[in-house]
Amino acid sequence: MTPVGWVLLIAGLGLIVFGYLRTRAPYARLQALREQDRNVARYEAWRGGVRDDSKTGASVAMEILQRQVRVGAGIGLIGIAAIATALFMR
């Protein structure tokens, strides 16, 4: 493997780790907010009330968290592409 290949391999591994660390906390919080949203929906269905679909603070937070998860996953995918490039370089 060439020196450039090694640099790409190490950089790719670093990007994967960085992407994972950047994604982990927002993803956990997003799952907790989704669970709370499902609980509210079940409660309101049980109560027989009509659910208001307007924007709430929780829905805005979920959008922000989804964006952060997508960015972290994108960083990880760039790392995977760097590793693939390093492995296929000759």
C-alpha positions in Angstrom: 0.0 0.0 0.0 1.3 3.5 -0.9 1.9 6.2 1.7 -1.2 8.0 0.4 -3.2 4.9 0.9 -2.1 4.7 4.5 -3.1 8.3 5.0 -6.5 7.7 3.5 -7.0 4.6 5.6 -6.1 6.3 8.9 -8.1 9.4 7.9 -11.1 7.2 7.0 -10.9 5.4 10.4 -10.7 8.7 12.1 -13.8 10.0 10.2 -15.8 6.9 11.0 -15.0 7.3 14.7 -15.7 11.0 14.7 -19.0 10.5 12.8 -20.1 7.8 15.3 -19.3 10.0 18.3 -21.0 13.0 16.7 -24.2 10.9 15.9 -24.5 8.9 19.2 -25.9 11.5 21.6 -28.4 13.2 19.1 -29.7 9.8 18.0 -30.3 8.7 21.6 -32.2 12.0 22.4 -34.1 11.7 19.1 -35.3 8.2 20.1 -36.4 9.5 23.5 -38.4 12.3 21.9 -40.0 9.9 19.5 -41.0 7.7 22.3 -42.6 10.6 24.2 -44.4 11.6 21.0 -45.8 8.1 20.6 -46.9 8.1 24.3 -48.7 11.5 23.8 -50.4 10.1 20.7 -51.6 7.0 22.6 -52.9 9.0 25.4 -54.8 11.4 23.2 -56.2 8.5 21.2 -57.3 6.9 24.5 -58.8 10.2 25.7 -60.6 10.6 22.4 -59.2 14.1 21.8 -58.1 15.4 18.4 -54.4 15.8 18.2 -53.1 19.2 17.1 -50.5 18.7 14.3 -49.0 22.2 14.6 -45.3 22.7 15.2 -44.2 22.3 18.8 -40.9 22.7 20.5 -40.4 19.0 20.5 -41.0 18.7 16.8 -38.5 21.4 16.1 -36.0 19.7 18.4 -36.6 16.4 16.5 -35.9 18.1 13.2 -32.6 19.6 14.5 -31.6 16.2 16.0 -32.4 14.4 12.7 -30.2 16.9 10.9 -27.3 16.3 13.4 -27.7 12.5 12.9 -27.6 12.9 9.2 -24.5 15.0 9.3 -22.7 12.5 11.6 -23.7 9.6 9.3 -22.5 11.6 6.3 -19.1 12.0 8.0 -19.0 8.3 8.7 -19.8 7.5 5.0 -17.0 9.8 3.9 -14.7 7.8 6.1 -15.9 4.6 4.5 -15.3 6.1 1.1 -11.8 7.1 2.1 -11.0 3.6 3.3 -12.5 2.0 0.1 -10.3 4.4 -1.9 -7.3 3.5 0.1 -7.9 -0.2 -0.4 -8.5 0.0 -4.1 -5.5 2.3 -4.8 -2.4 0.8 -6.3 
